[in-house]
Amino acid sequence: GQSEYGLYNTVASTISMLSVLNLGFNSSYIRYFSKYKAQNDKESIYRLNGLFFTIFMIIGAIALVCGLFLSFNLEIVFDQGLTSSEYQTARVLMLLLTINLAGSFPMSVFSNIISAHEKFVFLKLLGMLKTVGGPLVTLPLLLLGYRSVAMVVATLLISLITDILYFIYVKHVLKQRFVFRKVEDGIFKDLFIFTAFIAINTVVYHVNNNVGKLFLGRFKGTEAVAVYSVGFVLYHYYMQFSTSISSVFTPRVYAIVSITGSNLSEQRLRLTDLFIKVGRIQYLLLALIASGVVFFGKSFILAWAGEGYEDAHIVAVLLIVASTFDLIQNLGIEIQRAQNKHKFRSVAYALTTVFNFVITWFMSKRYGVIGTALGLSVFFVVSYGLIMNIYYHKKCNIDIVSFWK
């Protein structure tokens, strides 16, 4: 039902805000791994593994403490937006999701190691099985009458199984070791400077994607959150099609920047060529999906979610169309990081997020579900589209004019 689904999404959005504690360390691992691999320095890679596992264990512990605090102080987030029974369910959901998130931080080190070794077939296959396995397990539970709590328990168990498989692959197939001593001099300073601005970008991303649900839950109730969430989840899947393509080119981007060095003309040619090729593939796929959502999305949503979710189609169309400009260029994010020019993106998004926060608060309170989606769409076009295209062309050694041609 709408109320139960809206409650689940409100709680999940709140907990997902804690994932900003990641602070961009995932990208940092690949950067240092590429450096040590080029030097064929296995011992430094093993020390790097130990360092990042320690960092993520600490982050997981902080996430656990923050999640437990929110679980027993729900009124901070929800005010009077929930009924008394919804508060009880929300507390259980938040506790379970907190455990899942806290555990996911240290276990993410293993998926980072697999990605750095470019073992994408195993990584993506396991990710697909996890994505498909979730509904296959939760659907019978829901049909048997169990509610959102059972769904979260199933998610927790599937995540645990996936993480164990990641661990086995890293230890026994990649034969990686974890050394917890004698890290490279100066690595902490360099690491935190590099990740600081990625952390800002991560915070901005989660605020922009979750603030709408929180405002709707506060001003309009859980049913409005449910309608918005159906449209938003279609946009989220749409986004994953894009990132699943660009993510496998991350090691290649770092290699191009490293090999070309100070030869900026050669670097511009190679980066622009890769940027165009990947963007073209992304656009062909995304344009097909977007046109399907525009023309057939309403019928699909009514068949999937049922009556009462008609406005979810408008939400999906607004977010999907507005985000397409950014999604066919998201390889540019890794290009910026490889060039150590990602500071601008973080600062620009932080400043425009203030605008998004204000407009979402106003639009959600006044115009509800569609107003919330419209406010986020405007943010996508201005920040992810206009501002970043200018920056790519002027500062990141990418020929944006050739890209759009």
C-alpha positions in Angstrom: 0.0 0.0 0.0 0.9 3.7 -0.4 1.4 4.4 3.3 3.7 1.4 3.9 5.7 2.1 0.7 6.0 5.8 1.6 7.2 5.0 5.1 9.8 2.6 3.8 11.2 5.2 1.3 11.2 8.0 3.9 13.2 5.9 6.3 15.5 4.6 3.6 16.2 8.1 2.3 17.1 9.2 5.9 19.6 6.4 6.4 21.0 6.7 2.9 22.1 10.3 3.9 24.6 8.6 6.2 26.3 7.1 3.2 28.0 10.5 2.7 30.4 9.2 5.4 32.1 7.4 2.5 33.8 10.7 1.9 35.0 9.7 -1.6 37.5 7.1 -0.4 36.4 4.6 -3.1 37.9 6.8 -5.9 41.0 7.3 -3.9 41.7 3.6 -3.7 41.8 3.2 -7.5 44.1 6.3 -7.8 46.7 4.9 -5.4 46.3 1.3 -6.7 47.0 2.5 -10.3 50.1 4.3 -9.0 51.5 1.2 -7.2 50.5 -1.2 -10.0 52.5 0.9 -12.5 55.5 0.6 -10.1 54.8 -3.2 -9.7 54.9 -2.6 -5.9 52.8 -5.4 -4.4 53.8 -4.7 -0.9 52.5 -1.1 -1.1 49.2 -2.5 -2.5 48.9 -4.8 0.4 49.5 -1.9 2.9 47.0 0.1 0.9 44.4 -2.6 1.4 45.0 -2.6 5.1 44.8 1.1 5.3 41.5 1.4 3.5 40.0 -1.5 5.4 40.9 0.3 8.7 39.4 3.6 7.4 36.2 2.0 6.4 35.9 0.1 9.7 36.0 3.5 11.5 33.5 5.0 9.1 31.2 2.0 9.6 31.4 2.5 13.4 30.5 6.2 13.1 27.6 5.3 10.8 26.3 2.8 13.4 26.4 5.3 16.2 24.6 8.0 14.0 22.0 5.5 12.9 21.3 4.3 16.4 20.9 7.9 17.5 18.4 8.7 14.7 16.5 5.4 15.4 15.7 6.5 19.0 15.1 10.2 18.1 12.8 9.9 15.1 11.0 13.2 15.8 14.2 15.1 14.7 13.6 13.9 11.1 9.8 13.3 10.9 8.3 15.8 13.2 4.5 15.1 13.1 4.6 13.5 9.7 4.0 9.9 11.0 1.3 8.2 13.0 2.1 6.4 16.2 2.1 3.0 14.5 4.3 4.3 11.7 6.8 5.6 14.2 7.2 2.1 15.7 7.7 0.5 12.2 10.0 3.3 11.2 12.2 2.6 14.3 12.6 -1.1 13.4 13.3 -0.3 9.7 15.9 2.3 10.7 17.7 0.0 13.1 17.9 -2.8 10.4 19.0 -0.3 7.6 21.6 1.1 10.0 23.1 -2.3 10.5 23.1 -2.9 6.8 24.8 0.4 6.1 27.4 0.1 8.8 28.5 -3.3 7.5 28.5 -2.1 3.9 31.4 0.3 4.5 34.2 -2.1 5.4 32.9 -4.7 2.9 33.0 -2.1 0.1 36.8 -2.4 0.2 36.6 -5.8 -1.4 34.4 -4.6 -4.3 36.9 -1.7 -4.8 39.8 -4.1 -5.0 37.9 -6.2 -7.6 37.1 -3.0 -9.6 40.8 -1.8 -9.5 41.8 -5.2 -10.9 39.3 -4.7 -13.7 37.5 -8.0 -13.0 34.2 -6.4 -14.1 32.5 -9.6 -15.3 32.5 -11.1 -11.8 31.7 -7.7 -10.2 28.8 -6.8 -12.5 27.4 -10.4 -12.6 27.3 -10.5 -8.8 25.7 -7.1 -8.8 23.0 -8.2 -11.2 22.3 -11.3 -9.1 22.0 -9.1 -6.1 19.6 -6.8 -7.9 17.4 -9.6 -9.2 17.6 -11.7 -6.1 16.1 -8.9 -3.9 12.7 -8.9 -5.6 12.7 -12.7 -6.0 13.1 -13.1 -2.2 10.9 -10.2 -1.1 8.0 -10.7 -3.4 6.9 -14.0 -1.8 7.2 -12.4 1.7 5.0 -9.5 0.7 2.4 -11.9 -0.9 2.4 -13.9 2.3 1.4 -10.7 4.2 4.7 -9.6 5.6 5.4 -5.9 5.3 8.4 -3.6 4.9 10.3 -5.0 7.9 10.5 -8.4 6.2 11.7 -6.7 3.0 14.5 -5.0 4.8 15.6 -8.3 6.5 15.7 -10.0 3.1 17.9 -7.1 1.8 20.2 -7.5 4.7 20.7 -11.2 4.2 21.3 -10.8 0.4 23.9 -8.1 1.1 25.6 -10.4 3.6 25.8 -13.2 1.1 27.2 -10.9 -1.7 29.8 -9.4 0.7 31.0 -12.9 1.6 31.4 -13.8 -2.1 33.4 -10.6 -2.6 35.7 -11.5 0.3 36.3 -15.0 -1.0 37.1 -13.7 -4.5 39.6 -11.1 -3.2 41.4 -13.6 -0.9 41.4 -16.7 -3.0 41.2 -15.6 -6.6 43.0 -12.3 -6.6 45.1 -13.5 -3.6 45.2 -10.1 -2.0 46.7 -9.6 1.4 45.9 -6.9 4.0 48.9 -5.4 5.8 48.1 -3.1 8.7 51.5 -1.4 9.3 54.0 1.1 7.8 52.0 3.1 5.3 53.7 5.4 2.8 54.9 8.7 4.3 52.6 11.6 3.5 49.8 9.4 2.2 47.3 10.5 4.9 47.7 14.2 4.0 47.5 13.5 0.2 44.6 11.2 0.7 42.5 13.5 2.7 43.2 16.5 0.5 42.1 14.5 -2.6 39.0 13.0 -0.9 37.8 16.2 0.8 36.2 17.7 -2.3 34.9 14.3 -3.4 33.2 14.1 0.0 31.6 17.5 -0.6 30.3 16.2 -3.9 28.9 13.0 -2.2 27.1 15.1 0.4 25.6 17.3 -2.2 24.5 14.3 -4.3 22.7 12.7 -1.4 21.1 15.9 -0.2 19.7 16.7 -3.6 18.4 13.2 -4.2 16.8 12.7 -0.8 15.7 16.1 0.4 12.6 16.0 -1.7 11.3 12.8 0.0 12.0 14.3 3.4 10.2 17.5 2.7 7.2 15.6 1.2 7.1 13.3 4.2 7.1 16.3 6.5 4.6 18.5 4.6 2.4 16.0 2.7 2.6 12.7 4.4 3.8 9.2 3.4 1.4 8.7 0.5 2.9 11.7 -1.3 6.4 10.2 -0.7 5.1 6.9 -2.2 4.0 8.5 -5.4 7.2 10.5 -5.7 9.3 7.5 -4.9 7.8 5.4 -7.8 8.8 8.1 -10.3 12.2 8.6 -8.6 13.0 4.9 -8.6 12.5 4.8 -12.4 15.0 7.7 -12.7 17.4 5.9 -10.4 17.4 2.7 -12.6 17.8 5.0 -15.6 20.9 6.5 -14.0 22.3 3.1 -13.3 22.2 2.1 -17.0 24.5 5.1 -17.6 27.0 4.5 -14.7 27.2 0.8 -15.5 28.8 1.7 -18.8 31.1 4.6 -17.7 32.4 2.8 -14.5 34.3 0.2 -16.4 36.4 2.9 -18.1 37.7 4.5 -14.9 41.1 2.7 -14.9 41.5 3.7 -18.6 41.0 7.3 -17.8 43.6 7.3 -15.1 46.0 5.5 -17.5 45.5 8.1 -20.3 46.2 11.0 -17.9 49.2 9.3 -16.4 50.8 8.3 -19.8 50.2 11.6 -21.6 51.5 13.7 -18.6 52.4 17.2 -19.7 51.6 16.5 -23.4 48.2 18.3 -23.2 47.4 18.2 -26.9 47.8 14.4 -27.0 45.8 14.2 -23.8 43.0 16.4 -25.2 42.7 14.2 -28.3 42.6 10.9 -26.4 40.3 12.1 -23.6 37.9 13.7 -26.1 37.8 10.6 -28.2 37.1 8.3 -25.3 34.5 10.9 -23.9 32.7 10.9 -27.2 32.7 7.1 -27.7 31.4 6.3 -24.3 28.9 9.2 -24.4 27.5 8.0 -27.7 26.9 4.5 -26.4 25.3 5.9 -23.3 23.0 8.2 -25.3 21.9 5.4 -27.7 20.8 3.3 -24.7 19.4 6.1 -22.6 17.4 7.7 -25.5 15.7 4.4 -26.1 14.7 4.0 -22.4 13.7 7.7 -22.1 11.4 7.5 -25.1 9.8 4.4 -23.7 9.2 6.1 -20.4 7.7 9.2 -22.1 5.3 7.2 -24.3 4.5 4.1 -22.3 5.6 5.0 -18.7 2.1 5.9 -17.5 0.6 2.5 -18.5 3.6 0.7 -17.0 3.3 2.6 -13.7 -0.4 1.8 -13.4 0.3 -1.9 -14.2 3.2 -1.9 -11.7 2.1 0.3 -8.8 -1.7 0.5 -9.4 -4.2 3.3 -9.2 -3.2 6.5 -7.4 0.3 6.7 -8.8 -0.5 8.6 -12.0 1.6 11.6 -11.0 4.6 9.3 -10.7 4.8 9.3 -14.5 5.3 13.1 -14.6 8.0 12.8 -11.9 9.8 10.1 -13.9 9.7 12.1 -17.2 10.9 15.3 -15.6 13.8 13.7 -13.8 14.8 11.4 -16.7 14.8 14.1 -19.4 16.6 16.7 -17.2 19.3 14.3 -16.1 20.2 12.9 -19.6 22.6 15.8 -20.3 24.7 14.8 -17.3 24.3 11.0 -17.6 25.9 10.8 -21.1 28.8 12.8 -19.7 29.5 11.1 -16.4 32.8 9.8 -17.6 33.9 13.5 -17.1 33.7 13.0 -13.3 36.5 10.5 -13.4 38.5 12.6 -15.9 38.3 15.5 -13.4 39.5 13.3 -10.5 42.3 11.8 -12.6 43.5 15.4 -13.4 42.9 16.4 -9.7 40.5 19.1 -11.0 37.4 17.9 -9.1 37.4 20.7 -6.6 35.4 23.0 -8.9 32.6 20.5 -9.3 32.2 20.0 -5.6 32.2 23.8 -4.8 29.8 24.6 -7.7 27.4 21.8 -6.6 27.5 22.9 -3.0 26.6 26.4 -3.9 23.8 25.4 -6.3 22.5 22.9 -3.7 21.5 25.9 -1.5 19.3 27.0 -4.4 17.9 23.4 -4.8 17.2 23.1 -1.0 15.2 26.4 -1.0 13.3 25.7 -4.2 12.5 22.1 -3.1 11.2 23.3 0.3 8.9 25.8 -1.5 7.8 23.6 -4.3 7.1 20.5 -2.2 5.1 22.5 0.4 3.1 24.4 -2.3 2.8 22.1 -5.3 3.5 18.6 -3.7 4.9 15.8 -5.7 5.2 17.4 -9.2 6.6 20.6 -7.8 9.3 18.6 -6.0 10.3 16.9 -9.2 10.3 20.1 -11.2 12.6 21.8 -8.7 15.1 19.0 -8.9 14.9 19.0 -12.7 15.9 22.6 -12.8 18.8 21.9 -10.6 19.9 19.1 -12.9 19.9 21.3 -16.1 21.7 24.2 -14.5 24.3 22.4 -12.4 25.0 19.1 -14.1 24.3 20.5 -17.6 25.2 24.1 -18.3 27.9 24.8 -15.6 29.8 21.5 -16.0 29.9 21.7 -19.8 31.6 25.1 -19.6 34.1 23.7 -17.1 34.8 20.6 -19.1 35.6 22.7 -22.2 37.6 25.4 -20.4 39.6 23.5 -17.8 39.4 19.7 -18.3 41.1 19.5 -21.7 37.9 18.1 -23.3 36.5 19.4 -26.6 32.8 19.8 -25.7 31.9 21.3 -29.0 33.1 18.1 -30.8 31.2 16.0 -28.2 27.9 17.6 -29.0 28.5 17.5 -32.7 
